Amino acid sequence: QVYVEESGGGSVQSGGSLRLSCRASGNILSIYAMGWYRQAPGKERELVARLVNGGPRKYSDSVKDRFSISGDDSQKNVYLQMNRLKPEDTARYYCKVESYSALGVPPEDSWGEGIQVTVSA
């Protein structure tokens, strides 16, 4: 079983910043990618940012130039620095871990339970 732990959510005013953290643990041989997704009420879940281990970063157009995703040496932690937050960023944010449990098998997706980010005007 893969465990996904999220932290760093909260409430801020427009223009403020938050830093989300995600830690993966459990039955993990290696990490392929980790990322953040969000879902606002009445809307579909969408990609916010994704980091492929040793590879590229991908951002949604709506957060480009404001958000930054990064990892650390453990390769099991990912951080999302969110700057110049806007009310439209208000959503529940979910960390997704794409990890290998063994050689020769495709990665499996594991999700955190989600943390709330609220941005007020």
N, C-alpha and C positions, 0 to 999 in steps of 0.2 A: 504494500500500500504506500502511496505517495501522499505526503502531507504538505499542505500549502498554508503558510502563515502570513497574514497581511497586517500591516499597521500603518499609521500615519494619516488616516482620514480625519475629517473634522469640518468645521465651519469657518469660513473666512469671508472678508469683504472683497468686492471687485478690486482687482489689481494686486491682491495679495498672493502669497505663495504657500504651497504645501509640498511635502516630500513623502511619497508613499514607498513603503518597503515591503518586499516579499522574500520569504525564505522557503526553500524546498528541502524536504528531508524524507527519509524512509527508504523504500526499495528503489534506489536510483543508481544505475551504473554510470551514467553520464547524462548531461543536459544537452539537448539539442537547441532549445530556445526557451526563453521566458518572456512574457509580455503582460501588458495591461489592457483590459477591455472595460467598457462601461455601458451601462444601460440606464436611461432615464425613463420615467413613467410614460407609458404609451408609445415607446420607441423600441426599435430593435437594438440588440446588443451590437456594439461596434468596436472595432480596433481603435485603441488609442496609440499604443507604441509596442513594438516587439523587437527583441534583441536576439539574434542568432549567435550562439556561442562561437566566438572567433570569426564572426561574420558581420553582415550589415545590420543597420538599424532601420526600422520602418515606422513612420508616423502617419496618422491620419492628417489630411489637409487642414482640418480645423485646429490642430494643435501644433503644427509646424511653427518653428521659431519661438515657441513659448514653453514647450515641454522638452525634457531631455531624459532619455533612459540610459542606464548604465549598470554594469555589474561589478563584481569584485573578484579577488583571486580565488575564492572558493568555487566560483562558477555556479553556486547554488543560491545566490542572492541577487536580486535586481531592485533597482531604485528608480523611481519616477519623480524627477524634479519638475514641479508644475509652477510656472511663473505667470504673472499677469493674468490671473484667473478671471474668468467671466461668468456671469450667471448661467450661461448656456453650458458651462462645464459641469453644472450640478447633475449628479448621477451617482449610482452605485458602481463602484469600481471593483473589478475582479482581476485577480492575478491568475494567469494560465501558465502552467509548467508543461513543457513538452520534453519528455525524458525517456531514456532507454533503461529498461530493466535487465536486459541481456543482449548479447551479441546476436546479430542476424535477424532481429525483429524490428519492426517499425516503432517509432516513438509513440508513447501514449500521452494523452492529454489529461491533466489534472487541474482542477479549479479550486481556488479559494472560495470562501463563503461570501466574500464581498465586503467592502467598507464604504461608508457613505461619505461623499464629498458634497458640501453645500456651499455655494457662493452667492452671497447676497449683494444687492445693488447698493 
